[in-house]
Amino acid sequence: MTAVPEGFTPHARKSPVTDAWEPLFSRRTDDALQLGLRVAEAHTNSRGFAHGGLISALADNAMGLSCGLGIAKAGGLVTVNLALDFLAIARIGQWLQVEPTVVKRGKNLCFASALVTADGVPCARANATFQIVQ
């Protein structure tokens, strides 16, 4: 299956770390920016499953971008803490999707969580804290 779910378009915010993972897609909701990609061989570990580092980086990216949506004059965000629990594997050909939720925005910190799914089945959950850079 090669279809991209409805609402996802090519992700506009490029980064050197994600260049090798293209094509990367995003979808904006009212309060978050979801990321997704079709798992390919370049995304896998030696066993052929989506690498935990890929999942971690995408979750960090989606949560940080989502926190940034609600901060008008920030100079950016820096990850202070990132924690993940891996729940299941994601295989080549599956749609990997990161669905972040902003838990709380403060003056200096923003807290977020995310559910990562592979074809709709949870494969990881993440929590992060970001410092707001002025």
N, C-alpha and C positions, 0 to 999 in steps of 0.2 A: 504494500500500500504506500503510495507516495503523496496522497492528498494532504493538504494543509488545512486544519480546522478553520471553520468560518470565523472571520474577524481578524485572523492573523495576517500580517503583511511583513515584508522584509524589514528586519530590525535596522533602524536608521542610525543608532548610536554605535559606531564602530569602536573597537578596542584591539590593540595588538594581541592580547591574550585570547580573544574570541575569533580572530581572523581565520585561524586554522579550523574552526568549527563551523564555518559558513556552509550552507545558508542557515542563518539564525533568524527567527521570526518573533514578533512581539504583537501584543494586543492590549490596547488601553481600555481599562474599565473606568468606572466613576472615580475610584480611589486607588488604583494600582496599575502596574505595568507587568503583564504576564509575559514570560519568555517561553519559546518552544523550539524544538528541532526534531528532525527525524534521525534517530540514532543510526550512525553509519560506522564502518570499520575504524575510521580515524578517531572516533569517540570512545573506543573500547580499551579494556585492559587485556592482559595476556589470555584471559579465559573467554574473551569475546563479549563481555557484558559492558554496559556503559561505565566508564571509570568514575570512581567516587570523587576524584578531583574535578572532573567536568561538572558533575552534579553540584558539588560544593560551590564552584565558581559561578555557575548559572544562578543558583539560589541567592548567593551573596549579591550578585549583580541585580537581580530582579527586586530583592528586598530594598537595596540601597536606592535604586531608581524610584521605587514606589514611595519611599520615605521622602525623597527629594521633591516629589510632586506637590507636597503640601507646604513647602518651605519657600517663601517668596524671595528672600534676599540672602540666601545661603551661598557661600562660596564653594559649597560642595559638601560631601559627606565622606567620612573615613570610618572604616569598619573597626570597631573596638573589640567586639566579641562575635564569634560565629560558631554555632554548634549544630551538628547534624546527627540524626539517627537514620541509618539505612534500614529500610523495612523489607525490601524485595529487590530483585534485579531488573534491569531494563535491557532488552535484547535489540540487536540490530534490526532495523525496520520499524521499531515501535516509535510512537510519537511521545517524546519526553516533554512535559509541560510543567512550568513552575508557576504556582498560583500564590502570590504573596498577599499578606494582610498586614497593614500598619496597625500595630497594637496601641502605640502612644507616641505622640510628638511632644517633646518638651522644648525648653529654651535652648538646651545644649545637647540633648540626646534624643534619638528616635529609636523606638523598639519595633521590631517586625518579626513575623513568623511566615513560614511558607510550607505548602504541601507540594511535593514533587510527585507527579504521576507518570506512568508509562502505559499508554493506551487506556488511561482512566483509572488504573490500579495504583494505589499509593506505593511508592518505592523509597521515599525519603521524606523526612520532616525536618525543618530547620528553624532556628531562632537566631536573631542577630541584634546587636546594639550598634548604632552608628553615632559618631560625634558630628555635630553640625559645625562646619568650618565657616567662620565669618570672614 
